[in-house]
Amino acid sequence: MKTVIDLQVDAQSPIPIRLQLAEQLKHAIEGGRVPREQALPSIRELASFLGINPNTVARVVEDLKRSGHVEARRGKGVYVAPAPPARPSPHLREGFLRDVVIRAAALGMTADDLAVGVLSLAGARPAAVQGAFEVLLVECSQAELDFFARQLEAHLPVRIDEVLLSDLAATVRRQKRGARWGVAVTSFAHLPEVERLLSERGVPVIALLAEAHLETLHRLAQLPEGTRVGVAAAEPGTAHNLEHSIANAGLPNFTLVGACPVDGPALGRLVRRVDVIVCSTSAADRVRRVAGPAVQVIVDDRALDQRAIETLAAHLVRQNGNGRTAAPRLANMGGLAAGPPSPPTLGAPRQSRGAPREYADRLIDSRRAARR
């Protein structure tokens, strides 16, 4: 790249590397240091120059695409957008700040609490935030790892160490005894196994929920009585997690038939038994081709439950303010488990009122079959 951009990332900062790099590139573009329609370095070049994971750079590029700062050109690479992204009006900014203050007050935050949080995310390092917070993220597939990492890094100043569940035992053995993660996070399906593998390390484990969007649940609530609904996604784990989230809503007007990955014959069998399919964006084209016009397709990419983010944020504050402590016990938070669990409720998925027990049993059986 002909234009020189002064980019630096601080691995010791509590601000995620992804956020550091994204903000620096945005400022360089908005300040005119990178000309309009100038090609950016490749993902590999940036990762090599900064000494960071190429996946982190790829996520930064996706963030800049969504914000309108850059655009991808087929076969050529990524270029600075020809026009700057639209900036929000003063009225919209005022409304946004008012919403933030109201939400902070609802969480019991003072003005000082809110100011410290904003400064820490903006790149300053007030005394309340010292050092980086290492989070071990464990999931069964790369797709789920990427999903949870994006969600967590977008909300909290953390560094994510992504590990596949199948690799966790070997990773723990290689980890030096003196080194440790601040906390481990995983989804409910993997909570017992992750806790077992980390029990000797004293690493608290928090189980997170990824839930269907309210818009999806609203559309499902409008379906006629007796509608048959299926769920599909690129990965089996993603499909089952989305199915579980919909089941937890306890809507009485439809029947959940099952969940499956989009690759393989299971999708064809599922679409023949349902009236509606809920699927992820990555699976939507495949689902529409197989389902045809007779089956309604609802696209939902899930979102991390806000209580999950608040749980991890509370642990982050404890770790930075008081040194590492045991994770908060949140049995009354409606499904968020923080280790070590106290039986019998922590570590068990939420069951909403009216959700049939036979459905829960069938969901557990299907997960066991998937593991085989």
One Martini backbone bead per residue (centre of mass of N, CA, C, O) as a GRO file, in nm:
protein
  372
    1MET     BB    1   0.095   0.036   0.023
    2LYS     BB    2   0.147   0.372  -0.020
    3THR     BB    3   0.005   0.447   0.227
    4VAL     BB    4   0.085   0.555   0.548
    5ILE     BB    5  -0.001   0.387   0.854
    6ASP     BB    6  -0.032   0.445   1.198
    7LEU     BB    7  -0.020   0.135   1.361
    8GLN     BB    8  -0.139   0.024   1.690
    9VAL     BB    9  -0.104  -0.235   1.943
   10ASP     BB   10  -0.217  -0.327   2.280
   11ALA     BB   11  -0.195  -0.620   2.461
   12GLN     BB   12  -0.240  -0.474   2.763
   13SER     BB   13  -0.502  -0.374   2.698
   14PRO     BB   14  -0.851  -0.368   2.774
   15ILE     BB   15  -0.874  -0.318   2.484
   16PRO     BB   16  -0.961  -0.454   2.218
   17ILE     BB   17  -0.794  -0.509   1.935
   18ARG     BB   18  -1.027  -0.471   1.744
   19LEU     BB   19  -1.101  -0.184   1.845
   20GLN     BB   20  -0.834  -0.043   1.804
   21LEU     BB   21  -0.812  -0.088   1.494
   22ALA     BB   22  -1.083   0.027   1.402
   23GLU     BB   23  -1.044   0.318   1.514
   24GLN     BB   24  -0.784   0.389   1.362
   25LEU     BB   25  -0.901   0.353   1.075
   26LYS     BB   26  -1.130   0.553   1.098
   27HIS     BB   27  -0.954   0.804   1.158
   28ALA     BB   28  -0.784   0.787   0.901
   29ILE     BB   29  -1.021   0.817   0.706
   30GLU     BB   30  -1.167   1.074   0.825
   31GLY     BB   31  -0.881   1.246   0.819
   32GLY     BB   32  -0.735   1.173   0.523
   33ARG     BB   33  -0.484   0.963   0.539
   34VAL     BB   34  -0.685   0.802   0.353
   35PRO     BB   35  -0.776   0.777   0.054
   36ARG     BB   36  -1.007   0.759  -0.157
   37GLU     BB   37  -0.998   0.443  -0.301
   38GLN     BB   38  -0.797   0.303  -0.128
   39ALA     BB   39  -0.605   0.044  -0.075
   40LEU     BB   40  -0.579  -0.208   0.140
   41PRO     BB   41  -0.437  -0.417   0.308
   42SER     BB   42  -0.412  -0.719   0.371
   43ILE     BB   43  -0.482  -0.931   0.615
   44ARG     BB   44  -0.198  -1.059   0.629
   45GLU     BB   45  -0.035  -0.798   0.638
   46LEU     BB   46  -0.156  -0.677   0.895
   47ALA     BB   47  -0.103  -0.916   1.082
   48SER     BB   48   0.206  -0.920   1.045
   49PHE     BB   49   0.270  -0.626   1.126
   50LEU     BB   50   0.108  -0.651   1.421
   51GLY     BB   51   0.097  -0.946   1.547
   52ILE     BB   52  -0.184  -1.083   1.468
   53ASN     BB   53  -0.477  -1.222   1.415
   54PRO     BB   54  -0.643  -1.263   1.118
   55ASN     BB   55  -0.932  -1.280   1.239
   56THR     BB   56  -0.929  -0.997   1.361
   57VAL     BB   57  -0.895  -0.843   1.095
   58ALA     BB   58  -1.147  -0.953   0.956
   59ARG     BB   59  -1.345  -0.825   1.159
   60VAL     BB   60  -1.266  -0.534   1.108
   61VAL     BB   61  -1.345  -0.526   0.812
   62GLU     BB   62  -1.644  -0.589   0.865
   63ASP     BB   63  -1.697  -0.340   1.037
   64LEU     BB   64  -1.622  -0.132   0.809
   65LYS     BB   65  -1.837  -0.218   0.614
   66ARG     BB   66  -2.088  -0.162   0.796
   67SER     BB   67  -2.000   0.153   0.840
   68GLY     BB   68  -1.881   0.257   0.539
   69HIS     BB   69  -1.556   0.283   0.506
   70VAL     BB   70  -1.565   0.019   0.331
   71GLU     BB   71  -1.501  -0.190   0.031
   72ALA     BB   72  -1.564  -0.462  -0.170
   73ARG     BB   73  -1.375  -0.599  -0.451
   74ARG     BB   74  -1.388  -0.812  -0.685
   75GLY     BB   75  -1.056  -0.932  -0.713
   76LYS     BB   76  -0.907  -0.674  -0.542
   77GLY     BB   77  -1.043  -0.593  -0.257
   78VAL     BB   78  -0.999  -0.336  -0.018
   79TYR     BB   79  -1.170  -0.016   0.002
   80VAL     BB   80  -1.215   0.296   0.027
   81ALA     BB   81  -1.472   0.477   0.037
   82PRO     BB   82  -1.592   0.735  -0.170
   83ALA     BB   83  -1.776   0.789   0.086
   84PRO     BB   84  -1.868   0.896   0.370
   85PRO     BB   85  -2.021   0.822   0.640
   86ALA     BB   86  -2.293   0.877   0.799
   87ARG     BB   87  -2.378   1.103   1.045
   88PRO     BB   88  -2.527   1.168   1.317
   89SER     BB   89  -2.742   1.359   1.447
   90PRO     BB   90  -2.789   1.547   1.722
   91HIS     BB   91  -3.060   1.416   1.790
   92LEU     BB   92  -2.960   1.120   1.788
   93ARG     BB   93  -2.738   1.154   1.998
   94GLU     BB   94  -2.919   1.245   2.230
   95GLY     BB   95  -3.096   0.989   2.234
   96PHE     BB   96  -2.871   0.789   2.289
   97LEU     BB   97  -2.770   0.911   2.560
   98ARG     BB   98  -3.038   0.882   2.707
   99ASP     BB   99  -3.056   0.574   2.687
  100VAL     BB  100  -2.795   0.513   2.839
  101VAL     BB  101  -2.870   0.646   3.108
  102ILE     BB  102  -3.125   0.480   3.164
  103ARG     BB  103  -2.992   0.198   3.157
  104ALA     BB  104  -2.786   0.254   3.379
  105ALA     BB  105  -2.991   0.317   3.603
  106ALA     BB  106  -3.133   0.035   3.590
  107LEU     BB  107  -2.839  -0.099   3.688
  108GLY     BB  108  -2.720   0.105   3.920
  109MET     BB  109  -2.569   0.338   3.789
  110THR     BB  110  -2.354   0.584   3.793
  111ALA     BB  111  -2.197   0.842   3.650
  112ASP     BB  112  -1.914   0.730   3.711
  113ASP     BB  113  -1.952   0.450   3.596
  114LEU     BB  114  -2.013   0.544   3.307
  115ALA     BB  115  -1.752   0.705   3.255
  116VAL     BB  116  -1.552   0.473   3.291
  117GLY     BB  117  -1.665   0.292   3.068
  118VAL     BB  118  -1.627   0.489   2.831
  119LEU     BB  119  -1.321   0.541   2.863
  120SER     BB  120  -1.226   0.248   2.834
  121LEU     BB  121  -1.344   0.212   2.538
  122ALA     BB  122  -1.186   0.475   2.415
  123GLY     BB  123  -0.868   0.419   2.555
  124ALA     BB  124  -0.866   0.473   2.829
  125ARG     BB  125  -0.698   0.425   3.176
  126PRO     BB  126  -0.836   0.397   3.439
  127ALA     BB  127  -0.799   0.281   3.759
  128ALA     BB  128  -1.044   0.069   3.729
  129VAL     BB  129  -0.856  -0.023   3.473
  130GLN     BB  130  -0.634  -0.307   3.482
  131GLY     BB  131  -0.543  -0.452   3.240
  132ALA     BB  132  -0.611  -0.758   3.107
  133PHE     BB  133  -0.889  -0.969   3.004
  134GLU     BB  134  -0.904  -1.311   3.013
  135VAL     BB  135  -1.090  -1.518   2.781
  136LEU     BB  136  -1.230  -1.833   2.772
  137LEU     BB  137  -1.347  -1.983   2.470
  138VAL     BB  138  -1.597  -2.246   2.441
  139GLU     BB  139  -1.661  -2.458   2.153
  140CYS     BB  140  -1.775  -2.686   1.893
  141SER     BB  141  -1.730  -2.443   1.683
  142GLN     BB  142  -1.625  -2.191   1.481
  143ALA     BB  143  -1.893  -2.044   1.452
  144GLU     BB  144  -1.945  -2.012   1.759
  145LEU     BB  145  -1.687  -1.864   1.828
  146ASP     BB  146  -1.735  -1.618   1.647
  147PHE     BB  147  -2.000  -1.527   1.768
  148PHE     BB  148  -1.914  -1.483   2.066
  149ALA     BB  149  -1.672  -1.299   2.012
  150ARG     BB  150  -1.825  -1.066   1.880
  151GLN     BB  151  -2.015  -1.008   2.116
  152LEU     BB  152  -1.803  -0.957   2.342
  153GLU     BB  153  -1.614  -0.745   2.197
  154ALA     BB  154  -1.852  -0.532   2.154
  155HIS     BB  155  -1.895  -0.491   2.491
  156LEU     BB  156  -1.594  -0.572   2.592
  157PRO     BB  157  -1.268  -0.543   2.756
  158VAL     BB  158  -1.145  -0.815   2.590
  159ARG     BB  159  -0.964  -1.125   2.561
  160ILE     BB  160  -0.984  -1.386   2.327
  161ASP     BB  161  -0.967  -1.744   2.379
  162GLU     BB  162  -0.998  -1.976   2.134
  163VAL     BB  163  -1.164  -2.302   2.191
  164LEU     BB  164  -1.215  -2.608   2.122
  165LEU     BB  165  -1.355  -2.865   2.282
  166SER     BB  166  -1.164  -3.088   2.155
  167ASP     BB  167  -0.896  -2.900   2.265
  168LEU     BB  168  -0.903  -2.841   2.574
  169ALA     BB  169  -0.732  -3.057   2.717
  170ALA     BB  170  -0.464  -2.984   2.571
  171THR     BB  171  -0.458  -2.684   2.649
  172VAL     BB  172  -0.449  -2.724   2.957
  173ARG     BB  173  -0.182  -2.889   2.962
  174ARG     BB  174  -0.006  -2.652   2.829
  175GLN     BB  175  -0.069  -2.475   3.048
  176LYS     BB  176   0.057  -2.293   3.276
  177ARG     BB  177   0.016  -2.298   3.606
  178GLY     BB  178   0.053  -1.978   3.655
  179ALA     BB  179  -0.141  -1.954   3.431
  180ARG     BB  180  -0.457  -1.766   3.371
  181TRP     BB  181  -0.781  -1.727   3.346
  182GLY     BB  182  -1.035  -1.528   3.448
  183VAL     BB  183  -1.243  -1.675   3.244
  184ALA     BB  184  -1.502  -1.895   3.137
  185VAL     BB  185  -1.687  -1.959   2.831
  186THR     BB  186  -2.012  -2.105   2.756
  187SER     BB  187  -2.247  -2.319   2.680
  188PHE     BB  188  -2.472  -2.522   2.831
  189ALA     BB  189  -2.399  -2.794   2.686
  190HIS     BB  190  -2.073  -2.758   2.798
  191LEU     BB  191  -2.042  -2.705   3.104
  192PRO     BB  192  -1.955  -2.973   3.247
  193GLU     BB  193  -1.695  -3.025   3.080
  194VAL     BB  194  -1.549  -2.758   3.134
  195GLU     BB  195  -1.546  -2.776   3.444
  196ARG     BB  196  -1.386  -3.039   3.461
  197LEU     BB  197  -1.123  -2.937   3.304
  198LEU     BB  198  -1.101  -2.664   3.514
  199SER     BB  199  -1.105  -2.740   3.821
  200GLU     BB  200  -0.787  -2.734   3.890
  201ARG     BB  201  -0.754  -2.416   3.805
  202GLY     BB  202  -0.990  -2.219   3.915
  203VAL     BB  203  -1.187  -2.160   3.678
  204PRO     BB  204  -1.442  -1.984   3.604
  205VAL     BB  205  -1.778  -2.064   3.481
  206ILE     BB  206  -1.977  -1.930   3.214
  207ALA     BB  207  -2.304  -1.943   3.103
  208LEU     BB  208  -2.437  -1.878   2.783
  209LEU     BB  209  -2.687  -1.698   2.600
  210ALA     BB  210  -2.849  -1.748   2.282
  211GLU     BB  211  -3.098  -1.553   2.133
  212ALA     BB  212  -3.372  -1.481   1.994
  213HIS     BB  213  -3.522  -1.246   1.845
  214LEU     BB  214  -3.798  -1.059   1.903
  215GLU     BB  215  -3.897  -1.053   1.609
  216THR     BB  216  -3.918  -1.357   1.579
  217LEU     BB  217  -4.115  -1.411   1.812
  218HIS     BB  218  -4.338  -1.233   1.697
  219ARG     BB  219  -4.382  -1.396   1.436
  220LEU     BB  220  -4.446  -1.663   1.579
  221ALA     BB  221  -4.697  -1.551   1.743
  222GLN     BB  222  -4.865  -1.510   1.455
  223LEU     BB  223  -4.916  -1.788   1.414
  224PRO     BB  224  -5.101  -2.037   1.361
  225GLU     BB  225  -5.252  -2.280   1.495
  226GLY     BB  226  -5.032  -2.562   1.458
  227THR     BB  227  -4.768  -2.483   1.368
  228ARG     BB  228  -4.479  -2.597   1.197
  229VAL     BB  229  -4.142  -2.589   1.333
  230GLY     BB  230  -3.813  -2.525   1.218
  231VAL     BB  231  -3.445  -2.569   1.239
  232ALA     BB  232  -3.156  -2.398   1.087
  233ALA     BB  233  -2.796  -2.449   1.023
  234ALA     BB  234  -2.463  -2.479   0.960
  235GLU     BB  235  -2.463  -2.586   1.257
  236PRO     BB  236  -2.573  -2.798   1.493
  237GLY     BB  237  -2.530  -2.620   1.745
  238THR     BB  238  -2.680  -2.370   1.638
  239ALA     BB  239  -2.954  -2.504   1.594
  240HIS     BB  240  -3.002  -2.598   1.891
  241ASN     BB  241  -2.978  -2.319   2.025
  242LEU     BB  242  -3.213  -2.188   1.872
  243GLU     BB  243  -3.427  -2.391   1.957
  244HIS     BB  244  -3.401  -2.344   2.261
  245SER     BB  245  -3.478  -2.044   2.259
  246ILE     BB  246  -3.765  -2.084   2.144
  247ALA     BB  247  -3.869  -2.277   2.362
  248ASN     BB  248  -3.832  -2.071   2.606
  249ALA     BB  249  -4.077  -1.883   2.522
  250GLY     BB  250  -4.357  -2.056   2.529
  251LEU     BB  251  -4.517  -2.079   2.272
  252PRO     BB  252  -4.851  -2.217   2.193
  253ASN     BB  253  -4.905  -2.200   1.854
  254PHE     BB  254  -4.660  -2.408   1.821
  255THR     BB  255  -4.446  -2.666   1.675
  256LEU     BB  256  -4.151  -2.825   1.745
  257VAL     BB  257  -3.980  -3.052   1.538
  258GLY     BB  258  -3.674  -2.939   1.478
  259ALA     BB  259  -3.313  -2.981   1.412
  260CYS     BB  260  -3.060  -2.877   1.157
  261PRO     BB  261  -2.843  -2.900   0.922
  262VAL     BB  262  -2.794  -2.801   0.586
  263ASP     BB  263  -2.615  -3.041   0.555
  264GLY     BB  264  -2.781  -3.283   0.414
  265PRO     BB  265  -3.076  -3.483   0.446
  266ALA     BB  266  -3.225  -3.352   0.694
  267LEU     BB  267  -3.351  -3.103   0.558
  268GLY     BB  268  -3.549  -3.246   0.370
  269ARG     BB  269  -3.710  -3.384   0.599
  270LEU     BB  270  -3.794  -3.126   0.752
  271VAL     BB  271  -3.952  -2.962   0.528
  272ARG     BB  272  -4.181  -3.190   0.505
  273ARG     BB  273  -4.282  -3.122   0.829
  274VAL     BB  274  -4.319  -2.808   0.767
  275ASP     BB  275  -4.410  -2.447   0.753
  276VAL     BB  276  -4.151  -2.344   0.917
  277ILE     BB  277  -3.826  -2.176   0.896
  278VAL     BB  278  -3.553  -2.129   1.110
  279CYS     BB  279  -3.262  -1.928   1.024
  280SER     BB  280  -2.967  -1.847   0.920
  281THR     BB  281  -2.804  -1.657   0.698
  282SER     BB  282  -2.601  -1.882   0.595
  283ALA     BB  283  -2.870  -2.082   0.538
  284ALA     BB  284  -3.095  -1.949   0.360
  285ASP     BB  285  -3.042  -2.035   0.064
  286ARG     BB  286  -3.055  -2.340   0.110
  287VAL     BB  287  -3.339  -2.350   0.232
  288ARG     BB  288  -3.494  -2.224  -0.007
  289ARG     BB  289  -3.421  -2.439  -0.216
  290VAL     BB  290  -3.544  -2.684  -0.058
  291ALA     BB  291  -3.833  -2.567   0.027
  292GLY     BB  292  -3.955  -2.346  -0.118
  293PRO     BB  293  -4.272  -2.183  -0.130
  294ALA     BB  294  -4.426  -2.358   0.102
  295VAL     BB  295  -4.200  -2.242   0.298
  296GLN     BB  296  -4.135  -2.047   0.556
  297VAL     BB  297  -3.876  -1.795   0.607
  298ILE     BB  298  -3.679  -1.726   0.903
  299VAL     BB  299  -3.439  -1.490   0.993
  300ASP     BB  300  -3.183  -1.577   1.251
  301ASP     BB  301  -2.875  -1.476   1.448
  302ARG     BB  302  -2.891  -1.394   1.710
  303ALA     BB  303  -2.832  -1.306   2.062
  304LEU     BB  304  -2.685  -1.205   2.331
  305ASP     BB  305  -2.769  -1.212   2.632
  306GLN     BB  306  -2.766  -0.946   2.843
  307ARG     BB  307  -2.707  -1.108   3.106
  308ALA     BB  308  -2.441  -1.223   3.007
  309ILE     BB  309  -2.288  -0.958   2.987
  310GLU     BB  310  -2.334  -0.868   3.283
  311THR     BB  311  -2.187  -1.104   3.413
  312LEU     BB  312  -1.906  -1.050   3.289
  313ALA     BB  313  -1.883  -0.756   3.380
  314ALA     BB  314  -1.886  -0.815   3.684
  315HIS     BB  315  -1.626  -0.984   3.678
  316LEU     BB  316  -1.443  -0.766   3.566
  317VAL     BB  317  -1.474  -0.569   3.802
  318ARG     BB  318  -1.371  -0.758   4.021
  319GLN     BB  319  -1.089  -0.814   3.901
  320ASN     BB  320  -0.997  -0.506   3.887
  321GLY     BB  321  -1.076  -0.415   4.190
  322ASN     BB  322  -1.005  -0.711   4.375
  323GLY     BB  323  -0.924  -0.917   4.212
  324ARG     BB  324  -0.940  -1.238   4.187
  325THR     BB  325  -1.253  -1.404   4.182
  326ALA     BB  326  -1.520  -1.549   4.221
  327ALA     BB  327  -1.784  -1.610   4.063
  328PRO     BB  328  -2.089  -1.519   4.043
  329ARG     BB  329  -2.391  -1.619   4.184
  330LEU     BB  330  -2.679  -1.684   3.941
  331ALA     BB  331  -2.952  -1.852   3.995
  332ASN     BB  332  -3.161  -1.588   3.962
  333MET     BB  333  -3.098  -1.520   3.632
  334GLY     BB  334  -3.226  -1.730   3.431
  335GLY     BB  335  -2.953  -1.937   3.343
  336LEU     BB  336  -2.696  -1.827   3.466
  337ALA     BB  337  -2.382  -1.970   3.502
  338ALA     BB  338  -2.153  -1.990   3.784
  339GLY     BB  339  -1.864  -2.092   3.900
  340PRO     BB  340  -1.928  -2.309   4.096
  341PRO     BB  341  -2.185  -2.514   4.106
  342SER     BB  342  -2.519  -2.546   4.244
  343PRO     BB  343  -2.716  -2.776   4.307
  344PRO     BB  344  -2.946  -2.817   4.039
  345THR     BB  345  -2.955  -2.541   3.851
  346LEU     BB  346  -2.679  -2.500   3.774
  347GLY     BB  347  -2.637  -2.570   3.425
  348ALA     BB  348  -2.933  -2.539   3.354
  349PRO     BB  349  -3.162  -2.486   3.150
  350ARG     BB  350  -3.416  -2.307   3.079
  351GLN     BB  351  -3.765  -2.318   3.189
  352SER     BB  352  -4.045  -2.231   3.074
  353ARG     BB  353  -4.353  -2.171   3.101
  354GLY     BB  354  -4.506  -2.448   2.934
  355ALA     BB  355  -4.276  -2.621   2.870
  356PRO     BB  356  -4.242  -2.924   2.762
  357ARG     BB  357  -4.087  -3.203   2.881
  358GLU     BB  358  -4.067  -3.369   2.617
  359TYR     BB  359  -3.899  -3.162   2.466
  360ALA     BB  360  -3.651  -3.157   2.646
  361ASP     BB  361  -3.585  -3.458   2.611
  362ARG     BB  362  -3.551  -3.449   2.303
  363LEU     BB  363  -3.320  -3.243   2.297
  364ILE     BB  364  -3.117  -3.412   2.456
  365ASP     BB  365  -3.118  -3.658   2.265
  366SER     BB  366  -3.020  -3.504   2.009
  367ARG     BB  367  -2.744  -3.420   2.129
  368ARG     BB  368  -2.637  -3.701   2.181
  369ALA     BB  369  -2.652  -3.796   1.888
  370ALA     BB  370  -2.460  -3.576   1.771
  371ARG     BB  371  -2.203  -3.669   1.934
  372ARG     BB  372  -2.193  -3.958   1.788
   0.00000   0.00000   0.00000
